Amino acid sequence: MDNSVGIFKNIENSDIILVPFGIDERGVSRGLKQHELVSSDPADIGSRLRKCFGMIENKEYTPDDMKDVDIKRITGDKSEKTFTKRHLFQTVFLVKQKGFEFEPKTRNTQNNGYTGKGEVSEELQLNVSDDELGKAVLRTFEKCR
């Protein structure tokens, strides 16, 4: 199974939130409490994204890290609808022996979540620099709506 990190971008202030996904005891991918709030600096985004993938790969999380994960708490949004209106979303996958894949998401018509567009917007090799990794994240946000 590929590892993944969900990435949100606040459209008002450009804050970036990285949410790594771990695998629970049933084999289901779930968001972890170890989310990262980062600036929009590409090198910082790339470095923190690698850190998230390292944490997932090394299973540096517990079942408790998957309980009550509410990303709205750190943004101050009161509802899912408000959060979704204010944030773009994408998923980055780390595909073993291949590299990174970036999947833009669109807001649901009900404004309370996101849907995959069914496309990979970009693929990068594993040995790409942190700066280029972060730039790919920012380019993918341009395809999110």
KOLFIGU-75135 format. One record per atom (N, C-alpha, C): residue number from 1; residue in three letters; atom name; x negated, y, z negated. Coordinates in steps of 0.2 Angstrom, whole numbers, plus 5000, padded with zeros to 4 digits. Example, Ala and Ser with C-alpha at 12.3 -4.5 7.8 and 13.67 -1.06 7.14 Angstrom:
KOLFIGU-75135
TORKE_num_residuo_atomo_east_north_up
TORKE_1_ALA_N_4934_4972_4961
TORKE_1_ALA_CA_4938_4978_4961
TORKE_1_ALA_C_4934_4984_4961
TORKE_2_SER_N_4936_4989_4965
TORKE_2_SER_CA_4932_4995_4964
TORKE_2_SER_C_4936_5000_4961
***
This chain:
KOLFIGU-75135
TORKE_num_residuo_atomo_east_north_up
TORKE_1_MET_N_4996_4994_5000
TORKE_1_MET_CA_5000_5000_5000
TORKE_1_MET_C_4996_5006_5000
TORKE_2_ASP_N_4998_5011_5004
TORKE_2_ASP_CA_4994_5018_5004
TORKE_2_ASP_C_4995_5022_4998
TORKE_3_ASN_N_4990_5026_4996
TORKE_3_ASN_CA_4991_5030_4990
TORKE_3_ASN_C_4994_5037_4993
TORKE_4_SER_N_4998_5040_4989
TORKE_4_SER_CA_5001_5047_4992
TORKE_4_SER_C_5001_5052_4986
TORKE_5_VAL_N_5001_5058_4989
TORKE_5_VAL_CA_5001_5064_4984
TORKE_5_VAL_C_5006_5069_4988
TORKE_6_GLY_N_5011_5071_4984
TORKE_6_GLY_CA_5016_5076_4986
TORKE_6_GLY_C_5013_5083_4985
TORKE_7_ILE_N_5014_5087_4989
TORKE_7_ILE_CA_5011_5094_4988
TORKE_7_ILE_C_5017_5099_4990
TORKE_8_PHE_N_5018_5103_4985
TORKE_8_PHE_CA_5023_5109_4985
TORKE_8_PHE_C_5019_5115_4986
TORKE_9_LYS_N_5023_5120_4990
TORKE_9_LYS_CA_5020_5127_4991
TORKE_9_LYS_C_5025_5132_4989
TORKE_10_ASN_N_5024_5136_4985
TORKE_10_ASN_CA_5029_5141_4983
TORKE_10_ASN_C_5029_5146_4989
TORKE_11_ILE_N_5035_5148_4992
TORKE_11_ILE_CA_5035_5152_4998
TORKE_11_ILE_C_5034_5160_4995
TORKE_12_GLU_N_5035_5161_4989
TORKE_12_GLU_CA_5035_5168_4986
TORKE_12_GLU_C_5028_5170_4984
TORKE_13_ASN_N_5024_5166_4981
TORKE_13_ASN_CA_5017_5167_4979
TORKE_13_ASN_C_5012_5163_4981
TORKE_14_SER_N_5013_5158_4986
TORKE_14_SER_CA_5008_5153_4989
TORKE_14_SER_C_5005_5149_4984
TORKE_15_ASP_N_5008_5148_4978
TORKE_15_ASP_CA_5005_5143_4973
TORKE_15_ASP_C_5006_5136_4976
TORKE_16_ILE_N_5001_5132_4975
TORKE_16_ILE_CA_5001_5125_4977
TORKE_16_ILE_C_5001_5120_4971
TORKE_17_ILE_N_5006_5115_4972
TORKE_17_ILE_CA_5006_5110_4966
TORKE_17_ILE_C_5005_5103_4969
TORKE_18_LEU_N_5000_5100_4967
TORKE_18_LEU_CA_4999_5093_4969
TORKE_18_LEU_C_5002_5088_4964
TORKE_19_VAL_N_5006_5083_4966
TORKE_19_VAL_CA_5009_5078_4962
TORKE_19_VAL_C_5007_5071_4965
TORKE_20_PRO_N_5002_5068_4961
TORKE_20_PRO_CA_5000_5061_4963
TORKE_20_PRO_C_5006_5056_4962
TORKE_21_PHE_N_5006_5051_4966
TORKE_21_PHE_CA_5011_5046_4965
TORKE_21_PHE_C_5007_5039_4963
TORKE_22_GLY_N_5009_5036_4957
TORKE_22_GLY_CA_5007_5030_4955
TORKE_22_GLY_C_5012_5024_4957
TORKE_23_ILE_N_5010_5018_4955
TORKE_23_ILE_CA_5014_5013_4957
TORKE_23_ILE_C_5016_5010_4950
TORKE_24_ASP_N_5023_5009_4949
TORKE_24_ASP_CA_5025_5006_4942
TORKE_24_ASP_C_5025_4999_4942
TORKE_25_GLU_N_5027_4996_4937
TORKE_25_GLU_CA_5026_4989_4936
TORKE_25_GLU_C_5031_4985_4941
TORKE_26_ARG_N_5035_4988_4944
TORKE_26_ARG_CA_5039_4985_4949
TORKE_26_ARG_C_5037_4986_4956
TORKE_27_GLY_N_5031_4990_4957
TORKE_27_GLY_CA_5028_4991_4963
TORKE_27_GLY_C_5031_4997_4967
TORKE_28_VAL_N_5035_5001_4963
TORKE_28_VAL_CA_5038_5007_4966
TORKE_28_VAL_C_5034_5013_4965
TORKE_29_SER_N_5033_5017_4970
TORKE_29_SER_CA_5029_5023_4970
TORKE_29_SER_C_5033_5029_4966
TORKE_30_ARG_N_5030_5032_4961
TORKE_30_ARG_CA_5033_5037_4956
TORKE_30_ARG_C_5028_5042_4955
TORKE_31_GLY_N_5031_5048_4955
TORKE_31_GLY_CA_5027_5054_4953
TORKE_31_GLY_C_5024_5054_4946
TORKE_32_LEU_N_5018_5057_4945
TORKE_32_LEU_CA_5015_5056_4939
TORKE_32_LEU_C_5015_5063_4936
TORKE_33_LYS_N_5014_5063_4929
TORKE_33_LYS_CA_5014_5070_4925
TORKE_33_LYS_C_5007_5074_4926
TORKE_34_GLN_N_5002_5070_4929
TORKE_34_GLN_CA_4996_5074_4930
TORKE_34_GLN_C_4996_5078_4936
TORKE_35_HIS_N_5001_5082_4937
TORKE_35_HIS_CA_5001_5087_4943
TORKE_35_HIS_C_4996_5092_4942
TORKE_36_GLU_N_4994_5095_4947
TORKE_36_GLU_CA_4989_5100_4948
TORKE_36_GLU_C_4992_5107_4951
TORKE_37_LEU_N_4991_5112_4947
TORKE_37_LEU_CA_4993_5119_4950
TORKE_37_LEU_C_4986_5122_4953
TORKE_38_VAL_N_4986_5123_4959
TORKE_38_VAL_CA_4980_5126_4962
TORKE_38_VAL_C_4981_5132_4966
TORKE_39_SER_N_4976_5136_4968
TORKE_39_SER_CA_4976_5142_4972
TORKE_39_SER_C_4977_5140_4979
TORKE_40_SER_N_4978_5144_4984
TORKE_40_SER_CA_4978_5143_4991
TORKE_40_SER_C_4971_5142_4994
TORKE_41_ASP_N_4966_5142_4990
TORKE_41_ASP_CA_4959_5142_4993
TORKE_41_ASP_C_4958_5134_4996
TORKE_42_PRO_N_4957_5134_5002
TORKE_42_PRO_CA_4956_5127_5006
TORKE_42_PRO_C_4952_5122_5002
TORKE_43_ALA_N_4946_5125_5000
TORKE_43_ALA_CA_4941_5120_4997
TORKE_43_ALA_C_4943_5118_4990
TORKE_44_ASP_N_4947_5122_4987
TORKE_44_ASP_CA_4950_5120_4980
TORKE_44_ASP_C_4955_5115_4981
TORKE_45_ILE_N_4960_5116_4986
TORKE_45_ILE_CA_4965_5111_4988
TORKE_45_ILE_C_4962_5105_4989
TORKE_46_GLY_N_4957_5105_4994
TORKE_46_GLY_CA_4954_5098_4996
TORKE_46_GLY_C_4951_5095_4990
TORKE_47_SER_N_4947_5098_4986
TORKE_47_SER_CA_4944_5095_4980
TORKE_47_SER_C_4949_5092_4975
TORKE_48_ARG_N_4954_5096_4974
TORKE_48_ARG_CA_4959_5093_4969
TORKE_48_ARG_C_4963_5087_4972
TORKE_49_LEU_N_4964_5088_4979
TORKE_49_LEU_CA_4967_5082_4982
TORKE_49_LEU_C_4963_5076_4981
TORKE_50_ARG_N_4957_5076_4983
TORKE_50_ARG_CA_4952_5070_4982
TORKE_50_ARG_C_4953_5068_4975
TORKE_51_LYS_N_4953_5072_4970
TORKE_51_LYS_CA_4953_5071_4963
TORKE_51_LYS_C_4959_5067_4961
TORKE_52_CYS_N_4965_5069_4964
TORKE_52_CYS_CA_4971_5065_4963
TORKE_52_CYS_C_4971_5058_4966
TORKE_53_PHE_N_4968_5058_4972
TORKE_53_PHE_CA_4968_5051_4975
TORKE_53_PHE_C_4963_5047_4971
TORKE_54_GLY_N_4958_5049_4969
TORKE_54_GLY_CA_4953_5045_4964
TORKE_54_GLY_C_4957_5043_4958
TORKE_55_MET_N_4961_5047_4955
TORKE_55_MET_CA_4964_5045_4949
TORKE_55_MET_C_4969_5039_4951
TORKE_56_ILE_N_4973_5040_4956
TORKE_56_ILE_CA_4977_5035_4959
TORKE_56_ILE_C_4974_5028_4960
TORKE_57_GLU_N_4968_5029_4964
TORKE_57_GLU_CA_4965_5023_4966
TORKE_57_GLU_C_4962_5019_4960
TORKE_58_ASN_N_4959_5023_4955
TORKE_58_ASN_CA_4957_5020_4949
TORKE_58_ASN_C_4962_5018_4944
TORKE_59_LYS_N_4968_5019_4945
TORKE_59_LYS_CA_4974_5018_4941
TORKE_59_LYS_C_4973_5021_4934
TORKE_60_GLU_N_4971_5028_4934
TORKE_60_GLU_CA_4970_5032_4928
TORKE_60_GLU_C_4976_5035_4925
TORKE_61_TYR_N_4981_5030_4925
TORKE_61_TYR_CA_4988_5033_4922
TORKE_61_TYR_C_4991_5027_4919
TORKE_62_THR_N_4996_5029_4915
TORKE_62_THR_CA_5000_5023_4911
TORKE_62_THR_C_5007_5024_4913
TORKE_63_PRO_N_5011_5019_4911
TORKE_63_PRO_CA_5018_5019_4912
TORKE_63_PRO_C_5022_5026_4910
TORKE_64_ASP_N_5019_5028_4904
TORKE_64_ASP_CA_5022_5034_4901
TORKE_64_ASP_C_5021_5040_4905
TORKE_65_ASP_N_5015_5040_4909
TORKE_65_ASP_CA_5014_5046_4914
TORKE_65_ASP_C_5019_5046_4919
TORKE_66_MET_N_5024_5041_4920
TORKE_66_MET_CA_5029_5041_4925
TORKE_66_MET_C_5036_5043_4923
TORKE_67_LYS_N_5036_5044_4916
TORKE_67_LYS_CA_5043_5046_4913
TORKE_67_LYS_C_5044_5053_4913
TORKE_68_ASP_N_5050_5055_4914
TORKE_68_ASP_CA_5052_5062_4914
TORKE_68_ASP_C_5048_5067_4917
TORKE_69_VAL_N_5046_5065_4923
TORKE_69_VAL_CA_5042_5070_4927
TORKE_69_VAL_C_5047_5075_4930
TORKE_70_ASP_N_5046_5081_4928
TORKE_70_ASP_CA_5050_5087_4930
TORKE_70_ASP_C_5046_5092_4932
TORKE_71_ILE_N_5045_5093_4939
TORKE_71_ILE_CA_5040_5098_4942
TORKE_71_ILE_C_5043_5105_4941
TORKE_72_LYS_N_5050_5105_4940
TORKE_72_LYS_CA_5053_5112_4939
TORKE_72_LYS_C_5051_5115_4933
TORKE_73_ARG_N_5049_5111_4928
TORKE_73_ARG_CA_5047_5114_4921
TORKE_73_ARG_C_5041_5119_4922
TORKE_74_ILE_N_5036_5117_4926
TORKE_74_ILE_CA_5030_5122_4927
TORKE_74_ILE_C_5031_5128_4932
TORKE_75_THR_N_5037_5128_4936
TORKE_75_THR_CA_5038_5133_4940
TORKE_75_THR_C_5044_5138_4937
TORKE_76_GLY_N_5047_5136_4932
TORKE_76_GLY_CA_5052_5140_4929
TORKE_76_GLY_C_5059_5139_4932
TORKE_77_ASP_N_5059_5135_4938
TORKE_77_ASP_CA_5066_5135_4941
TORKE_77_ASP_C_5071_5131_4937
TORKE_78_LYS_N_5077_5133_4937
TORKE_78_LYS_CA_5082_5130_4933
TORKE_78_LYS_C_5086_5124_4936
TORKE_79_SER_N_5086_5124_4942
TORKE_79_SER_CA_5089_5119_4946
TORKE_79_SER_C_5085_5116_4952
TORKE_80_GLU_N_5087_5110_4954
TORKE_80_GLU_CA_5084_5107_4960
TORKE_80_GLU_C_5085_5112_4966
TORKE_81_LYS_N_5091_5114_4967
TORKE_81_LYS_CA_5093_5119_4972
TORKE_81_LYS_C_5088_5125_4973
TORKE_82_THR_N_5087_5128_4967
TORKE_82_THR_CA_5083_5134_4967
TORKE_82_THR_C_5075_5132_4968
TORKE_83_PHE_N_5073_5126_4965
TORKE_83_PHE_CA_5066_5124_4967
TORKE_83_PHE_C_5065_5123_4974
TORKE_84_THR_N_5070_5119_4977
TORKE_84_THR_CA_5070_5117_4984
TORKE_84_THR_C_5070_5124_4989
TORKE_85_LYS_N_5074_5129_4987
TORKE_85_LYS_CA_5074_5135_4991
TORKE_85_LYS_C_5067_5138_4991
TORKE_86_ARG_N_5064_5138_4985
TORKE_86_ARG_CA_5057_5142_4984
TORKE_86_ARG_C_5051_5138_4986
TORKE_87_HIS_N_5052_5131_4988
TORKE_87_HIS_CA_5046_5127_4989
TORKE_87_HIS_C_5046_5123_4996
TORKE_88_LEU_N_5041_5123_4999
TORKE_88_LEU_CA_5040_5119_5005
TORKE_88_LEU_C_5037_5112_5002
TORKE_89_PHE_N_5037_5107_5006
TORKE_89_PHE_CA_5035_5100_5003
TORKE_89_PHE_C_5032_5096_5009
TORKE_90_GLN_N_5026_5093_5007
TORKE_90_GLN_CA_5023_5088_5012
TORKE_90_GLN_C_5021_5082_5008
TORKE_91_THR_N_5019_5077_5011
TORKE_91_THR_CA_5016_5071_5008
TORKE_91_THR_C_5010_5070_5012
TORKE_92_VAL_N_5004_5069_5008
TORKE_92_VAL_CA_4998_5067_5011
TORKE_92_VAL_C_4997_5059_5009
TORKE_93_PHE_N_4995_5055_5013
TORKE_93_PHE_CA_4993_5048_5012
TORKE_93_PHE_C_4986_5047_5013
TORKE_94_LEU_N_4983_5043_5009
TORKE_94_LEU_CA_4976_5040_5010
TORKE_94_LEU_C_4977_5033_5012
TORKE_95_VAL_N_4975_5032_5019
TORKE_95_VAL_CA_4976_5026_5022
TORKE_95_VAL_C_4969_5022_5022
TORKE_96_LYS_N_4969_5017_5018
TORKE_96_LYS_CA_4962_5013_5018
TORKE_96_LYS_C_4959_5012_5025
TORKE_97_GLN_N_4953_5013_5025
TORKE_97_GLN_CA_4948_5012_5031
TORKE_97_GLN_C_4950_5016_5037
TORKE_98_LYS_N_4955_5021_5036
TORKE_98_LYS_CA_4957_5025_5041
TORKE_98_LYS_C_4956_5033_5040
TORKE_99_GLY_N_4959_5035_5034
TORKE_99_GLY_CA_4958_5042_5033
TORKE_99_GLY_C_4965_5045_5030
TORKE_100_PHE_N_4966_5052_5030
TORKE_100_PHE_CA_4971_5055_5028
TORKE_100_PHE_C_4976_5057_5033
TORKE_101_GLU_N_4983_5056_5031
TORKE_101_GLU_CA_4988_5057_5035
TORKE_101_GLU_C_4993_5062_5032
TORKE_102_PHE_N_4995_5067_5036
TORKE_102_PHE_CA_4999_5073_5033
TORKE_102_PHE_C_5006_5072_5036
TORKE_103_GLU_N_5011_5072_5032
TORKE_103_GLU_CA_5018_5072_5034
TORKE_103_GLU_C_5022_5078_5031
TORKE_104_PRO_N_5024_5082_5036
TORKE_104_PRO_CA_5028_5088_5034
TORKE_104_PRO_C_5035_5085_5032
TORKE_105_LYS_N_5039_5089_5027
TORKE_105_LYS_CA_5046_5087_5025
TORKE_105_LYS_C_5050_5093_5027
TORKE_106_THR_N_5057_5092_5028
TORKE_106_THR_CA_5061_5098_5029
TORKE_106_THR_C_5066_5098_5023
TORKE_107_ARG_N_5069_5103_5021
TORKE_107_ARG_CA_5074_5104_5016
TORKE_107_ARG_C_5080_5100_5018
TORKE_108_ASN_N_5084_5097_5014
TORKE_108_ASN_CA_5090_5094_5015
TORKE_108_ASN_C_5095_5099_5016
TORKE_109_THR_N_5100_5098_5020
TORKE_109_THR_CA_5106_5103_5022
TORKE_109_THR_C_5109_5105_5015
TORKE_110_GLN_N_5109_5101_5010
TORKE_110_GLN_CA_5112_5102_5004
TORKE_110_GLN_C_5108_5107_4999
TORKE_111_ASN_N_5101_5108_5002
TORKE_111_ASN_CA_5097_5112_4998
TORKE_111_ASN_C_5095_5109_4991
TORKE_112_ASN_N_5095_5103_4990
TORKE_112_ASN_CA_5093_5100_4984
TORKE_112_ASN_C_5088_5094_4985
TORKE_113_GLY_N_5084_5094_4990
TORKE_113_GLY_CA_5079_5089_4991
TORKE_113_GLY_C_5076_5090_4998
TORKE_114_TYR_N_5072_5085_4999
TORKE_114_TYR_CA_5068_5085_5006
TORKE_114_TYR_C_5069_5079_5009
TORKE_115_THR_N_5068_5079_5016
TORKE_115_THR_CA_5068_5073_5020
TORKE_115_THR_C_5062_5073_5025
TORKE_116_GLY_N_5059_5067_5026
TORKE_116_GLY_CA_5054_5066_5030
TORKE_116_GLY_C_5056_5068_5037
TORKE_117_LYS_N_5051_5071_5041
TORKE_117_LYS_CA_5053_5073_5048
TORKE_117_LYS_C_5051_5067_5052
TORKE_118_GLY_N_5049_5061_5050
TORKE_118_GLY_CA_5047_5055_5053
TORKE_118_GLY_C_5041_5056_5058
TORKE_119_GLU_N_5036_5061_5056
TORKE_119_GLU_CA_5030_5062_5060
TORKE_119_GLU_C_5024_5063_5056
TORKE_120_VAL_N_5019_5061_5058
TORKE_120_VAL_CA_5012_5063_5055
TORKE_120_VAL_C_5010_5069_5059
TORKE_121_SER_N_5009_5075_5055
TORKE_121_SER_CA_5007_5081_5059
TORKE_121_SER_C_4999_5081_5060
TORKE_122_GLU_N_4996_5077_5057
TORKE_122_GLU_CA_4988_5077_5057
TORKE_122_GLU_C_4985_5071_5054
TORKE_123_GLU_N_4979_5069_5057
TORKE_123_GLU_CA_4976_5064_5054
TORKE_123_GLU_C_4968_5066_5053
TORKE_124_LEU_N_4965_5064_5048
TORKE_124_LEU_CA_4958_5066_5047
TORKE_124_LEU_C_4954_5060_5044
TORKE_125_GLN_N_4948_5060_5046
TORKE_125_GLN_CA_4944_5054_5044
TORKE_125_GLN_C_4942_5055_5036
TORKE_126_LEU_N_4940_5050_5033
TORKE_126_LEU_CA_4939_5050_5026
TORKE_126_LEU_C_4933_5054_5024
TORKE_127_ASN_N_4928_5055_5028
TORKE_127_ASN_CA_4922_5059_5027
TORKE_127_ASN_C_4923_5067_5028
TORKE_128_VAL_N_4929_5069_5029
TORKE_128_VAL_CA_4930_5076_5031
TORKE_128_VAL_C_4928_5080_5024
TORKE_129_SER_N_4926_5086_5026
TORKE_129_SER_CA_4925_5091_5020
TORKE_129_SER_C_4931_5093_5016
TORKE_130_ASP_N_4930_5095_5010
TORKE_130_ASP_CA_4935_5097_5006
TORKE_130_ASP_C_4939_5103_5009
TORKE_131_ASP_N_4935_5108_5012
TORKE_131_ASP_CA_4937_5114_5015
TORKE_131_ASP_C_4942_5112_5021
TORKE_132_GLU_N_4940_5107_5025
TORKE_132_GLU_CA_4944_5105_5031
TORKE_132_GLU_C_4950_5101_5028
TORKE_133_LEU_N_4950_5097_5023
TORKE_133_LEU_CA_4955_5094_5020
TORKE_133_LEU_C_4961_5099_5018
TORKE_134_GLY_N_4958_5104_5014
TORKE_134_GLY_CA_4963_5109_5012
TORKE_134_GLY_C_4966_5113_5018
TORKE_135_LYS_N_4962_5115_5023
TORKE_135_LYS_CA_4965_5118_5029
TORKE_135_LYS_C_4970_5114_5032
TORKE_136_ALA_N_4969_5107_5032
TORKE_136_ALA_CA_4975_5103_5035
TORKE_136_ALA_C_4981_5103_5031
TORKE_137_VAL_N_4980_5104_5024
TORKE_137_VAL_CA_4986_5104_5020
TORKE_137_VAL_C_4990_5111_5022
TORKE_138_LEU_N_4986_5116_5022
TORKE_138_LEU_CA_4989_5123_5024
TORKE_138_LEU_C_4992_5123_5031
TORKE_139_ARG_N_4989_5120_5036
TORKE_139_ARG_CA_4992_5119_5043
TORKE_139_ARG_C_4999_5115_5043
TORKE_140_THR_N_4999_5110_5039
TORKE_140_THR_CA_5005_5106_5038
TORKE_140_THR_C_5011_5109_5035
TORKE_141_PHE_N_5009_5114_5030
TORKE_141_PHE_CA_5015_5118_5028
TORKE_141_PHE_C_5018_5122_5033
TORKE_142_GLU_N_5014_5124_5038
TORKE_142_GLU_CA_5017_5128_5044
TORKE_142_GLU_C_5022_5124_5048
TORKE_143_LYS_N_5022_5117_5047
TORKE_143_LYS_CA_5027_5113_5050
TORKE_143_LYS_C_5033_5111_5046
TORKE_144_CYS_N_5033_5113_5040
TORKE_144_CYS_CA_5038_5112_5035
TORKE_144_CYS_C_5043_5117_5035
TORKE_145_ARG_N_5050_5115_5035
TORKE_145_ARG_CA_5055_5120_5035
TORKE_145_ARG_C_5060_5118_5030
***
